[in-house]
Amino acid sequence: MSHVSHRLPDQLRANLRLVFVGTAASTRSAAVGHYYAHPGNRFWRALHEAGITPRRYRPDEFAALLALGIGFTDLSKTGAGMDHEIARQSFDVIGFRAKIETYLPKTVAFTSKKAASLFYHRPTSALAFGRQAPLRGFPDVFVLPSPSGAASGAWTLQPWRELAEWINS
């Protein structure tokens, strides 16, 4: 049986309005090849409810969001599963930063404090949800509550609404 790569393809091009950044694909997303594919994940519902997309998209439609100026990537393109299951060395913050500096989206949104903590090299407890302090030569950054079903305790749509207002203003 041939080895299957568990990575999701980046959905990136120049001048996007928004790029969503996760830690890594869930086991389910890696298996089906769609971002935020687990049925318990609130991502697609949150996008629509917050006003970021005009309707509720399905995980298998993720590529259609490029037409709305929305892209996707992950800090680990080789790992898959829950955050604690992913090898620390598979997180490529330098490669991520290079991608963002190449494509220069207007806004970057981390879909968990864990993803943001890897980027900022700070503990999740030191990070707040919402828009972050500006970084020279880097797009505006938002940190969003994880839409994963495993993170329901911290769920709130409000930072997603703030993001929608920011990108639509």
C-alpha positions in Angstrom: 0.0 0.0 0.0 1.4 3.4 -1.0 2.2 6.0 1.7 -0.5 8.7 1.8 0.6 12.2 2.6 -1.6 13.6 5.4 -1.2 17.2 4.3 -3.9 19.5 3.1 -2.9 21.6 0.1 -2.4 25.3 0.9 -5.1 27.6 -0.6 -3.0 30.7 -1.1 -2.6 33.4 -3.8 -1.5 37.0 -3.8 -3.6 39.7 -2.2 -6.2 37.7 -0.3 -8.4 39.5 2.1 -8.0 36.8 4.7 -6.0 33.6 5.4 -7.1 31.2 8.1 -4.2 29.4 9.8 -4.7 26.2 11.9 -2.1 24.1 13.7 -2.5 21.1 11.5 -5.2 19.0 9.7 -7.4 17.0 11.9 -7.3 13.2 11.3 -10.7 13.6 9.5 -9.5 16.6 7.3 -6.3 14.8 6.4 -8.3 11.7 5.4 -10.9 13.5 3.2 -8.6 16.4 2.0 -10.8 19.2 3.2 -10.2 21.9 5.7 -12.2 21.8 9.0 -14.0 18.6 7.8 -14.9 17.0 11.2 -18.7 17.2 11.6 -18.3 18.5 15.2 -16.1 21.4 14.0 -17.9 24.8 14.0 -15.7 26.5 11.5 -18.1 26.6 8.5 -21.1 27.5 10.6 -19.1 30.3 12.4 -17.9 31.8 9.1 -21.5 32.2 8.0 -22.9 33.2 11.4 -20.2 35.9 11.9 -20.8 37.3 8.4 -17.5 36.3 6.8 -19.2 34.3 4.1 -22.6 35.0 2.4 -23.8 31.5 3.0 -22.8 28.3 4.8 -20.2 26.5 2.8 -19.4 22.8 3.2 -15.9 21.5 3.9 -15.6 20.1 0.4 -16.2 23.6 -1.0 -13.1 25.1 0.7 -11.4 25.9 -2.6 -14.4 28.1 -3.6 -13.5 30.5 -0.8 -10.5 31.7 -2.9 -13.1 33.5 -5.0 -14.1 35.4 -1.9 -10.5 36.4 -1.2 -10.1 33.8 1.6 -7.3 31.3 1.8 -6.1 28.5 4.1 -2.9 27.1 5.5 -1.6 25.3 8.6 1.6 25.6 10.7 2.2 21.9 10.2 1.7 20.6 6.7 2.9 17.1 7.6 1.2 16.3 11.0 -2.4 15.4 11.5 -4.6 14.8 14.5 -5.1 16.6 17.8 -2.5 19.3 18.7 -0.9 17.2 21.4 -0.4 14.3 18.9 1.6 16.4 16.4 5.4 16.3 16.6 6.6 19.7 17.7 9.3 19.7 15.0 6.6 19.4 12.3 5.4 23.0 13.1 7.1 25.2 10.5 6.7 28.8 11.7 9.5 30.1 9.5 8.0 28.5 6.4 4.6 29.9 7.4 6.0 33.4 7.8 7.7 33.1 4.4 4.4 32.1 2.7 2.6 35.0 4.3 5.4 37.5 3.3 5.2 36.0 -0.3 1.4 36.3 -0.7 0.8 39.2 1.6 -2.8 38.8 2.6 -4.5 41.8 4.2 -5.4 39.8 7.4 -4.2 36.5 9.0 -6.5 34.7 11.4 -5.3 31.9 13.7 -8.1 29.4 14.3 -6.8 28.6 17.8 -4.7 30.1 20.6 -2.4 27.1 20.2 -1.6 28.1 16.6 -1.0 31.7 17.6 1.2 30.6 20.5 3.5 28.7 18.2 3.7 31.7 15.9 4.4 34.2 18.7 6.5 31.9 20.8 4.3 32.8 23.8 2.1 30.6 26.1 -1.6 30.5 25.1 -2.4 32.0 28.5 -0.5 35.2 27.4 -2.7 35.6 24.3 -6.0 37.4 24.0 -8.7 36.7 21.4 -9.2 39.3 18.7 -6.9 41.6 16.8 -3.3 41.5 17.9 -0.7 44.3 18.1 0.7 45.1 14.6 3.9 43.4 13.5 6.2 45.3 11.1 6.0 44.0 7.6 3.3 41.5 8.4 -0.5 41.5 7.9 -3.0 42.3 10.6 -3.4 39.3 12.9 -6.5 37.9 14.6 -6.6 35.1 17.2 -9.9 33.2 17.1 -11.4 30.7 19.5 -10.8 27.2 18.1 -13.9 25.9 16.3 -12.9 22.3 17.1 -15.5 20.3 19.0 -12.7 19.4 21.4 -12.4 23.0 22.4 -16.1 23.7 23.1 -15.4 25.1 26.6 -13.7 28.3 25.2 -16.1 28.8 22.3 -17.5 32.3 21.6 -18.4 33.7 18.2 -17.6 37.3 19.2 -14.0 37.4 18.0 -15.2 35.9 14.7 -17.7 38.8 14.4 -14.9 41.3 15.1 -12.9 39.7 12.3 -15.9 39.9 9.9 -16.3 43.6 10.7 -12.5 44.2 10.2 -12.3 42.5 6.8 -15.6 43.9 5.5 -14.8 47.5 6.6 
